[in-house]
Amino acid sequence: MRQKFVYLSPEDVPALPAEYFLALNADERIVTLLGHGRVCAQCRFSRSAFRLLFVLLRAPYGADYAELLACLRCSEAVFRKLLMAPSYEQMLEILAPQIARWHKHLERCSNQGQDMLEKELKIVRRAAKERQGVNPVLQKNGFALTVRALYRKGYLLTRVPLAQQAG
C-alpha cells in the first residue's frame, strides 16, 4: 500500500514557523499549510514543482543542482521511497547513484562551456522560478515561503520576512 500523505513539522522543515505543519498529498500533488487549527494555504503543484518543493522542504541548507536533478528525473518508485525517508540524509542515500551521475554530467557540461551548463540547468530553474514553478505558486497561495537561489550551487527554501508577507 502506498503512503498517500506526508506530514512535515517545523522540525522537519526549518523554514516553517513554529506551530505550523505541512500536509503533502503525494498522489494529487496538493500541499496544505496547517496552523492554529485551520488550513492557512493550499494548492496543487505540477509534477516537477512538487518534486522540487519536496526536496527543498527537507534540505535544511538547500539542495545543489545535482540533488535537484536527481529528484526531478528519478522514477516514480524511487520518488515514493524519498517520500517515506525519515530524513534528508536518508533521501540523499536513496538518490546517491543518481546524484553522482548528475554531478559528473554537470561537470562535463561545465567543461564544454557555460551555455551547455545553462541548458542542463533549465529544467531546475523552470521548476523553481517560472510561472507554474514552486516560488510563484507558493507566493500566490500565501504559504509565506520562498525559493532563494544559492549562487552557482542550487536552491534553498526560506521563510518570507513578515514585512513582505503584509505587502
C-alpha positions in Angstrom: 0.0 0.0 0.0 1.3 3.4 -0.9 1.5 6.2 1.6 -0.8 8.9 0.3 0.1 11.7 2.8 3.3 13.0 4.1 3.2 15.3 7.2 6.1 17.7 7.9 6.6 19.8 11.1 8.9 22.7 11.7 11.4 20.2 13.0 11.4 18.6 9.5 11.2 21.9 7.6 13.3 24.7 9.2 11.7 27.3 7.1 8.3 26.6 8.7 7.2 28.9 11.5 6.6 27.2 14.9 3.2 25.6 15.3 2.7 25.2 11.6 2.6 21.9 9.7 2.6 20.8 6.0 0.4 18.0 4.7 1.5 16.7 1.3 -0.9 14.6 -0.8 1.6 12.8 -3.0 -1.0 11.3 -5.3 -2.7 14.6 -6.1 0.4 16.8 -5.6 -1.5 19.0 -3.2 0.3 20.8 -0.4 -1.6 22.2 2.6 -0.2 24.5 5.3 -1.9 24.0 8.6 -1.6 26.2 11.6 -3.5 27.2 14.7 -6.2 24.5 14.0 -7.0 25.7 10.4 -6.0 25.5 6.8 -3.8 28.5 6.1 -2.9 27.8 2.5 -3.4 25.0 0.0 -2.6 24.4 -3.7 -1.8 21.8 -6.3 1.7 21.7 -7.9 2.9 20.4 -11.3 4.8 17.1 -11.1 8.2 18.8 -11.4 7.4 21.6 -9.0 6.0 19.1 -6.4 9.2 17.1 -6.6 11.5 20.1 -6.4 9.5 21.5 -3.4 9.7 18.2 -1.6 13.5 18.2 -1.8 13.7 21.8 -0.7 11.4 21.2 2.2 13.7 18.5 3.5 17.0 20.2 2.7 17.8 22.4 5.7 20.8 24.2 4.0 19.5 24.0 0.4 20.0 21.4 -2.3 22.6 21.5 -5.0 21.7 21.2 -8.7 22.7 17.5 -8.9 20.4 16.6 -6.0 17.5 18.6 -7.5 18.0 17.0 -11.0 18.3 13.5 -9.4 14.9 14.0 -7.7 13.3 15.6 -10.8 14.5 12.8 -13.1 14.1 9.7 -10.8 11.5 7.1 -11.3 8.2 7.2 -9.5 9.2 4.2 -7.4 12.3 6.0 -6.2 10.4 9.2 -5.5 7.9 7.1 -3.4 10.9 5.9 -1.3 12.0 9.5 -0.9 8.6 10.4 0.5 9.0 7.7 3.1 12.6 8.7 4.1 12.6 10.0 7.7 15.5 12.5 7.0 17.2 14.4 4.3 20.3 12.4 4.8 18.4 9.2 4.1 16.9 10.8 1.0 20.4 11.5 -0.2 21.4 7.9 0.4 18.5 6.7 -1.8 19.4 9.2 -4.5 23.2 8.7 -4.2 23.8 6.9 -7.5 21.7 9.4 -9.5 23.3 12.4 -7.7 26.8 11.0 -8.5 25.8 10.7 -12.2 24.4 14.2 -12.3 27.5 15.7 -10.7 29.6 14.1 -13.4 27.3 15.1 -16.1 27.1 18.8 -14.9 30.9 18.9 -14.6 31.2 17.6 -18.3 28.7 20.3 -19.4 30.6 23.0 -17.5 33.8 21.9 -19.2 32.0 22.3 -22.6 31.0 25.9 -21.8 28.5 28.0 -19.8 25.8 27.7 -22.5 25.8 23.9 -22.2 25.6 24.0 -18.4 22.8 26.6 -18.5 20.8 24.3 -20.9 21.1 21.4 -18.5 20.0 23.5 -15.5 17.0 25.0 -17.3 14.7 22.2 -16.0 15.6 23.1 -12.4 15.1 26.8 -13.0 11.7 26.3 -14.6 10.5 24.1 -11.7 11.8 26.7 -9.2 11.0 30.1 -10.6 8.8 30.1 -13.7 5.0 30.7 -13.8 4.0 27.2 -12.6 7.1 26.7 -10.6 7.5 26.4 -6.8 8.3 30.0 -6.0 5.4 31.7 -7.8 2.8 29.1 -6.7 3.9 29.3 -3.0 3.8 33.1 -3.1 0.5 33.3 -5.0 -1.2 31.0 -2.5 0.0 32.5 0.7 2.5 30.0 2.0 5.0 32.6 3.3 7.8 30.6 1.9 10.2 31.5 -1.0 12.8 29.8 -3.1 16.2 31.5 -2.9 19.0 30.8 -5.4 22.3 29.7 -3.9 24.8 31.3 -6.3 26.1 28.6 -8.7 25.0 25.9 -6.3 21.3 25.3 -6.2 18.3 26.5 -4.2 17.2 27.0 -0.6 13.6 27.3 0.8 13.3 30.1 3.3 10.6 31.9 5.2 9.3 35.2 3.7 10.0 38.0 6.1 6.9 39.4 7.8 7.3 42.8 6.2 7.0 41.2 2.7 4.0 39.0 3.7 1.9 42.0 4.6 2.6 43.7 1.2 
